[in-house]
Amino acid sequence: MPQASDAYTGTFELEFERPLLALERQISELEAQADPNQSAVGLDPKLDFTADLKKLRQSHTAMLKKIYKGLGAWNTVQVSRHPNRPQTVDYINAFVKNFTELHGDRFYGDDPAIIAGFGRIGPHKCCIIGHHKGKNVKEKIACHFGCAHPEGYRKALRVMKLAEKFGLPVVTLVDTPGAYPGIGSEERGQAEAIAVNLREMSRLKVPIVSVVIGEGGSGGAIGIGVADRLAMLQYSWYSVISPEGCAAILWKIANPENNAKAADAMKVRAQDNLKLGTIDDVIPEPMGSAYRYRQQMYDTLEKYIIERLRELKRFKKPENLVAKRYQRLRKLGQISG
């Protein structure tokens, strides 16, 4: 399994964040000048930039709050795709102890777009499954940017069934633009593999907690996203299709303007999904999103998973857990008069 040290370190700028990033560069430059060793580079060590730094940091905090308080749907999608946003492998390395990864579906092969295995989260021994987008170019190509093949979903189900056999809860981390749409994956039964996962997860006799940590696109997301508790990180998205796909269908061209209209119309944001009843919880991200304050996000998600698993383990009879899950799923899409 890839390590967290492989995290993206390049330069990437979201268009709506450019004024903020310019301010961050000013702060970095001033901090460098305020370094105690500045005399070594020919600067006057008596210069005091404390007041200037304080003012810039206050401006930065105010701008950050303003940008993220009213973040639109399309900008939320862009944040969810940020190259430095924590992925499944980062969360596993951050708070899953003694993680042991399993490979292969016992039918065709292994799919690096799905990570699956066993470990411990807090006091809970559990099965952990999640999409993997890749941390560098080689990995991204190998796992098709997080778009899983049918063998990936069959591997996930195999590990879930193993968890059920030993009475261990299942935790899934969803982060995919959608299942891989290639000819090979369709020939090997992509739709069937996802459909079987939906059926089997709906009646799995152990607790299931699922969290959309980035992108939650179409069947690729729900293939490991049927759960007793389904949550989304604050700046993730979850919908039947990507905004670009929707724009291409409705307006025949996917450009920023049409993508933004599609994202608004589909209600892809976490707060929209919560209002519609398609998810149970919104997990708050640090100010400025998870990629800025990764450790804070790790701690928040770990706490959420531990609490939900503790809550679900109170169902002593598996039949009651499955019945409750069934009732939750039946409520999706209900329209009140």
C-alpha positions as CSV (number, residue, x, y, z in Angstrom):
1,M,0.0,0.0,0.0
2,P,1.3,3.5,-0.8
3,Q,2.6,5.5,2.1
4,A,1.4,8.9,3.3
5,S,4.9,10.3,2.6
6,D,4.0,10.1,-1.1
7,A,1.6,13.0,-0.8
8,Y,1.5,15.6,-3.5
9,T,4.0,18.4,-3.0
10,G,3.7,20.4,-6.3
11,T,2.1,23.8,-6.9
12,F,-1.6,23.8,-7.6
13,E,-3.9,26.8,-7.4
14,L,-7.7,26.9,-7.4
15,E,-8.8,29.9,-9.3
16,F,-11.1,31.3,-6.6
17,E,-8.2,30.9,-4.0
18,R,-5.6,32.9,-5.9
19,P,-6.0,36.2,-3.8
20,L,-5.7,34.0,-0.7
21,L,-2.6,32.2,-2.0
22,A,-1.0,35.5,-2.9
23,L,-1.5,36.6,0.7
24,E,0.0,33.4,1.9
25,R,3.1,34.1,-0.2
26,Q,3.4,37.5,1.3
27,I,3.3,36.0,4.8
28,S,5.9,33.4,3.9
29,E,8.2,36.1,2.5
30,L,7.8,38.3,5.6
31,E,8.4,35.3,7.9
32,A,11.6,34.5,6.1
33,Q,12.8,38.1,6.5
34,A,11.8,37.9,10.2
35,D,14.0,34.9,10.7
36,P,16.5,35.3,13.6
37,N,19.3,34.3,11.2
38,Q,18.4,37.0,8.7
39,S,21.8,38.7,9.3
40,A,23.4,35.8,7.6
41,V,21.8,36.8,4.4
42,G,22.6,40.5,4.7
43,L,19.4,41.7,6.3
44,D,19.3,44.0,9.4
45,P,18.6,41.7,12.4
46,K,17.0,44.7,14.2
47,L,14.0,44.8,11.8
48,D,10.8,43.9,13.5
49,F,8.0,42.5,11.3
50,T,5.7,41.4,14.2
51,A,3.0,44.0,13.6
52,D,3.0,43.5,9.8
53,L,2.8,39.7,10.2
54,K,-0.1,40.0,12.7
55,K,-2.0,42.2,10.3
56,L,-1.4,39.9,7.3
57,R,-2.4,36.8,9.2
58,Q,-5.6,38.5,10.4
59,S,-6.4,39.5,6.8
60,H,-5.7,35.9,5.7
61,T,-8.0,34.4,8.3
62,A,-10.8,36.9,7.4
63,M,-10.4,36.1,3.7
64,L,-10.3,32.3,4.3
65,K,-13.6,32.5,6.3
66,K,-15.2,34.7,3.7
67,I,-14.3,32.3,0.8
68,Y,-15.3,29.1,2.5
69,K,-18.4,30.3,4.3
70,G,-20.2,30.8,1.0
71,L,-18.5,28.2,-1.1
72,G,-20.6,27.3,-4.2
73,A,-21.3,23.9,-5.5
74,W,-18.8,24.0,-8.4
75,N,-16.1,25.4,-6.2
76,T,-16.8,22.6,-3.7
77,V,-16.3,20.0,-6.4
78,Q,-12.9,21.6,-7.2
79,V,-11.9,21.6,-3.6
80,S,-12.8,17.9,-3.4
81,R,-10.4,17.2,-6.2
82,H,-7.4,19.1,-4.9
83,P,-4.2,17.1,-5.4
84,N,-3.2,17.6,-1.8
85,R,-6.5,16.5,-0.3
86,P,-6.1,13.5,2.0
87,Q,-7.0,10.2,0.4
88,T,-7.9,6.8,1.8
89,V,-4.3,5.8,2.2
90,D,-3.6,9.0,4.2
91,Y,-6.4,8.3,6.7
92,I,-5.3,4.6,7.0
93,N,-1.8,5.7,7.8
94,A,-3.0,8.4,10.2
95,F,-5.3,6.4,12.5
96,V,-5.7,2.8,11.4
97,K,-3.5,0.6,13.6
98,N,-2.0,-2.7,12.4
99,F,-3.6,-2.4,9.0
100,T,-3.2,-5.5,6.8
101,E,-4.2,-5.2,3.2
102,L,-5.8,-8.0,1.2
103,H,-5.5,-8.3,-2.6
104,G,-7.5,-9.9,-5.4
105,D,-11.1,-10.9,-6.0
106,R,-10.4,-14.6,-6.5
107,F,-12.0,-14.4,-10.0
108,Y,-9.9,-12.2,-12.2
109,G,-7.2,-10.2,-10.4
110,D,-6.5,-7.2,-8.2
111,D,-7.6,-3.6,-8.6
112,P,-5.3,-0.9,-7.1
113,A,-8.2,1.5,-7.3
114,I,-9.7,-0.2,-4.2
115,I,-7.8,-0.6,-1.0
116,A,-9.2,-3.3,1.4
117,G,-8.0,-4.9,4.6
118,F,-8.3,-5.2,8.3
119,G,-7.1,-3.0,11.2
120,R,-8.1,-1.2,14.4
121,I,-9.7,2.2,14.6
122,G,-9.6,3.4,18.2
123,P,-11.0,0.4,20.2
124,H,-12.7,-1.2,17.2
125,K,-11.3,-4.0,15.1
126,C,-12.8,-3.6,11.7
127,C,-12.6,-4.0,8.0
128,I,-11.5,-0.8,6.1
129,I,-12.2,-0.4,2.4
130,G,-11.7,2.7,0.2
131,H,-11.0,4.1,-3.2
132,H,-7.4,5.0,-4.1
133,K,-6.8,7.8,-6.7
134,G,-3.0,7.6,-6.6
135,K,-0.4,9.9,-5.1
136,N,1.8,10.4,-8.2
137,V,1.5,10.1,-12.0
138,K,2.5,6.4,-12.0
139,E,-0.1,5.5,-9.3
140,K,-2.8,7.6,-10.8
141,I,-2.5,5.8,-14.2
142,A,-2.3,2.4,-12.5
143,C,-5.5,2.9,-10.6
144,H,-7.3,5.0,-13.2
145,F,-7.6,8.0,-11.0
146,G,-9.8,6.1,-8.5
147,C,-12.2,4.6,-11.1
148,A,-12.5,1.0,-10.0
149,H,-13.0,-2.0,-12.2
150,P,-15.4,-4.9,-11.4
151,E,-12.6,-6.9,-9.8
152,G,-12.2,-4.0,-7.3
153,Y,-15.8,-4.2,-6.2
154,R,-15.6,-8.0,-6.0
155,K,-12.5,-7.7,-3.9
156,A,-14.3,-5.2,-1.6
157,L,-17.3,-7.6,-1.2
158,R,-14.9,-10.6,-0.6
159,V,-13.3,-8.6,2.3
160,M,-16.7,-7.5,3.6
161,K,-18.0,-11.1,3.7
162,L,-14.8,-12.1,5.6
163,A,-15.6,-9.3,8.1
164,E,-19.1,-10.6,8.5
165,K,-17.8,-14.1,9.1
166,F,-15.7,-12.8,12.1
167,G,-18.3,-10.3,13.3
168,L,-16.3,-7.2,12.5
169,P,-17.8,-3.9,11.4
170,V,-17.1,-2.4,8.0
171,V,-15.8,1.1,7.3
172,T,-15.7,2.4,3.8
173,L,-14.1,5.7,2.5
174,V,-15.6,6.8,-0.8
175,D,-13.5,8.9,-3.2
176,T,-14.2,8.3,-6.9
177,P,-15.5,10.2,-9.9
178,G,-17.3,7.0,-10.9
179,A,-16.6,3.4,-11.8
180,Y,-14.3,2.8,-14.7
181,P,-16.3,2.8,-18.0
182,G,-13.9,1.0,-20.3
183,I,-14.7,-1.9,-22.6
184,G,-12.8,-4.4,-20.5
185,S,-14.6,-3.5,-17.3
186,E,-18.0,-3.7,-19.0
187,E,-17.1,-7.1,-20.5
188,R,-16.1,-8.4,-17.0
189,G,-19.5,-7.3,-15.6
190,Q,-19.1,-3.8,-14.1
191,A,-22.8,-3.2,-13.6
192,E,-23.4,-6.7,-12.2
193,A,-20.5,-6.3,-9.7
194,I,-21.9,-3.0,-8.4
195,A,-25.4,-4.4,-8.3
196,V,-24.3,-7.5,-6.3
197,N,-22.5,-5.2,-3.8
198,L,-25.6,-3.1,-3.3
199,R,-27.6,-6.2,-2.6
200,E,-25.1,-7.9,-0.3
201,M,-24.2,-4.8,1.6
202,S,-27.9,-4.1,2.3
203,R,-28.1,-7.4,4.2
204,L,-24.6,-7.7,5.7
205,K,-25.0,-8.7,9.4
206,V,-22.4,-6.3,10.8
207,P,-22.4,-2.5,11.2
208,I,-21.4,-0.4,8.2
209,V,-20.1,3.2,8.3
210,S,-19.4,4.9,5.0
211,V,-17.9,8.4,4.5
212,V,-17.5,10.3,1.3
213,I,-14.1,11.9,1.8
214,G,-13.8,13.6,-1.7
215,E,-15.7,12.7,-4.7
216,G,-18.8,10.5,-4.6
217,G,-19.7,9.8,-8.2
218,S,-22.5,7.6,-9.4
219,G,-22.5,3.8,-9.1
220,G,-18.7,3.9,-8.4
221,A,-19.5,5.5,-5.1
222,I,-22.5,3.4,-4.0
223,G,-20.7,0.2,-4.9
224,I,-19.0,0.5,-1.5
225,G,-21.4,3.1,0.0
226,V,-24.5,1.2,1.2
227,A,-24.3,1.7,5.0
228,D,-26.1,2.1,8.3
229,R,-24.6,5.6,8.6
230,L,-23.5,7.5,5.5
231,A,-21.6,10.8,6.0
232,M,-19.8,13.3,3.8
233,L,-16.9,15.6,4.6
234,Q,-18.0,19.2,4.4
235,Y,-16.3,20.0,1.1
236,S,-16.9,16.7,-0.7
237,W,-19.6,16.0,-3.4
238,Y,-22.0,13.2,-3.9
239,S,-24.3,12.7,-6.9
240,V,-25.6,10.4,-9.7
241,I,-23.1,11.9,-12.2
242,S,-20.3,14.4,-12.2
243,P,-21.1,18.0,-13.1
244,E,-19.1,17.7,-16.3
245,G,-21.1,14.6,-17.3
246,C,-24.4,16.3,-16.6
247,A,-23.3,19.5,-18.5
248,A,-22.2,17.4,-21.5
249,I,-25.6,15.7,-21.6
250,L,-27.8,18.8,-21.1
251,W,-25.9,21.5,-22.9
252,K,-23.6,19.3,-25.2
253,I,-20.5,21.0,-23.8
254,A,-18.8,20.8,-20.5
255,N,-17.2,24.3,-19.8
256,P,-16.8,26.1,-16.4
257,E,-20.1,27.9,-16.8
258,N,-22.2,24.8,-17.7
259,N,-20.3,22.8,-15.0
260,A,-21.3,25.3,-12.4
261,K,-24.9,25.3,-13.5
262,A,-25.0,21.5,-13.4
263,A,-23.4,21.3,-9.9
264,D,-26.0,23.8,-8.6
265,A,-28.9,22.0,-10.2
266,M,-27.8,18.5,-8.9
267,K,-27.4,19.7,-5.3
268,V,-24.0,17.9,-5.0
269,R,-22.8,19.5,-1.7
270,A,-22.9,17.8,1.6
271,Q,-25.4,20.3,3.1
272,D,-27.7,19.7,0.1
273,N,-27.5,16.0,0.4
274,L,-28.2,16.2,4.2
275,K,-31.3,18.4,3.5
276,L,-32.5,15.9,0.8
277,G,-32.0,13.0,3.2
278,T,-29.5,11.0,1.1
279,I,-26.9,11.2,3.8
280,D,-27.0,11.1,7.6
281,D,-24.2,13.5,8.7
282,V,-21.9,16.2,7.5
283,I,-18.4,16.0,9.0
284,P,-17.0,19.5,9.4
285,E,-13.6,20.2,7.8
286,P,-11.0,22.6,9.2
287,M,-11.3,26.2,8.0
288,G,-10.0,26.2,4.5
289,S,-10.7,22.5,3.9
290,A,-8.9,19.3,4.8
291,Y,-5.9,19.7,2.6
292,R,-4.8,22.8,4.6
293,Y,-5.0,21.2,8.1
294,R,-4.6,17.4,7.5
295,Q,-3.9,16.3,11.1
296,Q,-7.0,18.1,12.3
297,M,-9.1,16.3,9.6
298,Y,-7.6,13.0,10.6
299,D,-8.6,13.5,14.2
300,T,-12.1,14.6,13.3
301,L,-12.8,11.7,11.0
302,E,-11.3,9.1,13.5
303,K,-13.5,10.5,16.2
304,Y,-16.6,10.3,14.0
305,I,-16.0,6.7,13.0
306,I,-15.3,5.6,16.6
307,E,-18.6,7.2,17.8
308,R,-20.7,5.7,15.0
309,L,-19.3,2.2,15.4
310,R,-19.9,2.4,19.2
311,E,-23.5,3.5,18.5
312,L,-24.1,0.7,15.9
313,K,-22.6,-2.0,18.1
314,R,-25.5,-1.5,20.5
315,F,-27.6,-3.6,18.1
316,K,-27.0,-6.9,19.7
317,K,-29.1,-8.8,17.2
318,P,-27.9,-8.7,13.6
319,E,-31.5,-9.0,12.3
320,N,-32.4,-5.7,14.0
321,L,-29.4,-3.9,12.5
322,V,-30.3,-5.2,9.0
323,A,-34.0,-4.2,9.5
324,K,-33.0,-0.7,10.6
325,R,-30.7,-0.4,7.5
326,Y,-33.5,-1.5,5.3
327,Q,-35.8,1.1,6.7
328,R,-33.2,3.8,6.1
329,L,-32.8,2.8,2.5
330,R,-36.5,2.7,1.9
331,K,-36.8,6.3,3.0
332,L,-34.5,7.6,0.3
333,G,-36.4,9.5,-2.3
334,Q,-39.6,9.8,-0.4
335,I,-41.7,12.8,-1.2
336,S,-44.0,14.2,1.4
337,G,-47.3,15.8,0.2
